[in-house]
């Protein structure tokens, strides 16, 4: 096995657009699940709206890239309102049912041939990079060192992705340290007690759903920046992967989702390189290289179960504050 190439690919994944996108989505989910106790099982739908809103804004509406990004964020905010207004007065499991179904409805709307001219149907959307790349201030060329060698476009995507992660983390940190955040954590622990204090629990939950959804949509935009948008990406398994990253780092923390996303993608890259290499070397004669690629997702599912059982508060989580949202 070429360990040098495996280590190079693994190191490169540390600041990949996918890692940054997952960090943003997990941070948005932390606002929903970790701080507000909202069991949102449709985070993939928020990411899809961010990505498609951005691509449609550029291709169909002719907006500059930054205005198209704002459109994607606004679409996620509207989606959160549509989901939250009829469900947040009910028990948390109703929200789980509604969000997982709504995310699938969103994906199927983008997949249907009815709106093919706008959404691209099963082919998705591409070719929306013109204004984004034209705004790139980095001169043409390749920069970096070791595994971190990228051209000017690769660095432009990564720089904006890192800025988005930093800004989102600072915003969540400040919000959760504010009176609004303290009330939100109180709702997570005992919403009846908070309601007895005269707080409008519904409005706090709805605001949290919007804030977290917008951050997750930013992750969808970052995910779409370097390549294309395809409805096959925003499936239910994407939500489970985001939950894995969140629970790994710590659901009720700011930096936990960032650390969890980093570890998740490093492990995904390692397994994606090592398992097929083991098959080719004859160490796993009972499976093919394609089956070995599938095995890593099985291992992710097992890891999620083990995290919930043995370390429910995550790496950075405080067991006294939160183990697993009820």
N, C-alpha and C positions, 0 to 999 in steps of 0.2 A: 504494500500500500504506500502511496505517496503521501507521507505524513506532512511533508513541507507544504504541499498544495492544500491539504485538509486544514492545516493551521492557518494558512494564508486566507482561505475562504472564510474560516470562522472569525478571524480578526476583522475581516472586511465587513462582516454582518453587524458589527457593533454599532456602526453609524449608517446602516443601510436605510433607505426610505421606508422599507417595511417595518423595521424596528421602531423608527420614529413614529410611524402611523399607528402602530400598536400601542406605543406609549401614550399617545394622545387619546386613543379610544379607551384604553384602560383607565386613564385619568378621568375621563368623562364618566366612565362606569363607576369609578370610586365615589364621585359626587352622588350618583344615583343609589348605588348599593351600599357602599361603605359608610357614607355619612348620613344619607337620608333613609336608608333601609328600604329603598324601592327595588323590588326584584324585576329589573328590566332584562328580559330575555330577547330583546330585539335590537341590540346595539349595532348589529350588522345593517339594519335598515337606516339608522342615522348616518353611518359611514357611506352607504350607497347614495343617500340624498345629497351629502356633501360632494361626493365625486361626480355624480350625474349633474347636479346643479352647476358645478364648475364647468364641466364639459359642454353642457347645453348652453350655458351663458356665453361661452366663447363661440361655439359653432353655429348655433341657431340665432341667438340674439346679438351677436357681434360685439359683445362686451370685452373690454380689456381684461387681462387675467385677474387683476386684483378685484375688479367689480364682479367678475364671475365667481370668485371665491366668496365674496360677501353674499351673493345669491345662494350659493350652496349652504352657507351657515344659516341664512334666513329660512331656507326650506326646512332645515332640521328643526328650527325653533317652531315653525308652524306645525310640523309633524308632532312635536312634543305636546303642543297645545291640544291638537286633535286627539291624541292618545290620553292626555291627562285629565282633561275637563270631565269626561264621562266616567272615568275609572278611579280617580284618586280618592274619592269619598268611600270607596269600597275596600275590602280586605286586600292585602298585598298580593295574594295569589291570583286575583282577577287581573291585576296589572301584568303579571307574568304571562298569563294566557293571551291577553290582548296584544302585548308587545311582540311576542313571538309570531302571532298570526299576522299582525300588521307589517312586520318586517318582511314576511314572505309575500304578502300582497304587494308591497312596494317592489320587491324583486321581480315578481311576475308581471307587473305593469311595465317595467323596463324591458322585460323579455318578450312581451307580446308583439306580434307583427302589426297590430293596429296603429301603434305610434312609431313605426319603423323609421320614418323620416326624421324624427326628433331623437329617439333613443338608440337607434341602430339595431334594435331587437337583439337576437342571439349573437350578432357580430359585435355588439357594443359600440363604443365611440373611440375614435383616435384622431390624430391630426389637429389637436387643439393647442399645440405647444408654441405656436408662432409668437404671440405677444409676450408670453412668459419668457421665452428664450431671448427675445429681442431686448428685454429689460435686464438681461444678465450683465452686470458690470465687470465680470471676470474676463480677462483677455483669453483668446483661444489658445489652447494648449493643455498639457497634462501636468498636474501638480500633486505633491504629496511625497510619501516615503513608504517603503515596505508594502504592506497590504493595503495601505490607504492612498493608492494612486488612482486619481479620477481626472476626467477631462473637465472643462469649464462648466459643462451642463450638469455633470454629476455633482460637482461642488456646489453649484447654485441651488440644486434641489436640496442637498443636505444642509446647507447653511440656513435656508428658509425653514426647513423642517426642524432644525435645532432651535431656531428662534421661536417657532410656534410652540415647541415643547416647553422652553424656558418661560415664555410669557404665560402659558396655560398653568404651569406649576406655580408660578408666583401668584397668579390670580386665585387659584384654588386655595393656596396657603393663606392668603390674606382674607379670603371669604370665610374660611373655616375658623380663623382667629377672631372674626368679627362677631357681634351679637347675633347676626343672622345665622352664622355657622353654628354657634352654640345652641341656638334654638333647634336647628336642624338635627344636631346630634341628640338633643333631648327627645325629639320626635322619634328618632330611631329606637331609642331605649323604651320610651313609654309615651305614646302620643296622647293617651287619655289624660295623663298628668299635665302635659303641655297645654292641652285644650282647656283644662280646668284653670290654668293661669291666665286665660283670656286670649291666647294666641290663635291666629287663624291657621290651623294646621294645613288645610287644603291649599292655601296660597303659598305656604312655604314649600310644600311638596311639589306644586306645579312649577314654581320658580326653579327648584333644584332639577326637575326633569328637563326644563328648557336649557339651563346652564350646562348640565352634563351632556345633553344632546348636541349642543353647538360645539363643545370641545371634541366630541366623538366625530362630528361632521368634519372638523378640521383635520382629524386623522384620515378620514376618507379622501380629502383633497390631497394631502401629502402622499397618500398611497397611489393616487392617480397621476401625480405630476410627472414621473419619469417615463411612463409608458402609455397605457390605454385603460379604458373603463369597460369592464365586462360583467354582465349580471351573474355569471357563474362564480364570481369571487365572493359575492355577498350572500352566501348561504348560511344556514343555521350553525354549521360547524365553525364559522368565523366567530360567532358570538361565544361559543364554548372556548375557543382559543383565547379570546380576550379575557374571559373569566379566569382561565388558567393563569395568564400573566398577572392579572389583578390579585388573585388569591395567593399566588406564589410570593409576590412582594409584600402584600398586606393591604387589605381592602380599605381600612379606615386610616390610611396614611396618604401623604402627598408624594413622597419619593418611592413608596412601595410599588406603585404601578410602573414607574420608570425602570426600577431595578428588575421587576418581574418580566417586563417586556424584553429587556436586554438578555436576561438569562434564557427566556423562552426561545428567542431567535438564535442565540448561540448554540443551544442544545439542538434546535431544529437543523441548523447548518451542520453541526458535528454528525448527528445521526444520518442526515441526508447524504453525507459523504462517506461515512464509515460503513454503514450497513451494506450499500451496494458493493463497496470494495471488499467486504468480508465475503459476499456471495461470489465475486469474481475470483477471490483467492481460494475458494473451496471450503471456507470455514462454515458456511451456511448452505450446504448442498441441497437442503430440502426446500429452498425457495428460490425464486427468480429475482433479478434486480428490481423489477417493477413491484413485486411483493415486498421486497425489502424497503422500498420507499413508502409503501402503505403501512408497514410495521411501525414506523416512527409515529404515525398518528395514533396507533393503538397504544403506544407507550405514553403519549401525551394524555390519553384518557385515563390510563392507570395512574399517572402522576397526579392528575386532578383529584382522583379519589383518595389517594394517599395524603395529599395536602389537606383536604377537608377533614380526614380522620385524625391525622397526627399533628398537623401544624395549621389549624384553621385560621389563626390570626396572621399567618404569613411570616416572611423573614423579618420585616420591620414592624410588624403589628404589635400592639400592646394587648396581652391576653386579658388584663384587667378591664380594658376599655371595650374590646370587641373580640370575640372568637369567631362566631359565625352569625350573621344577621338572622334573626328569627322571623 
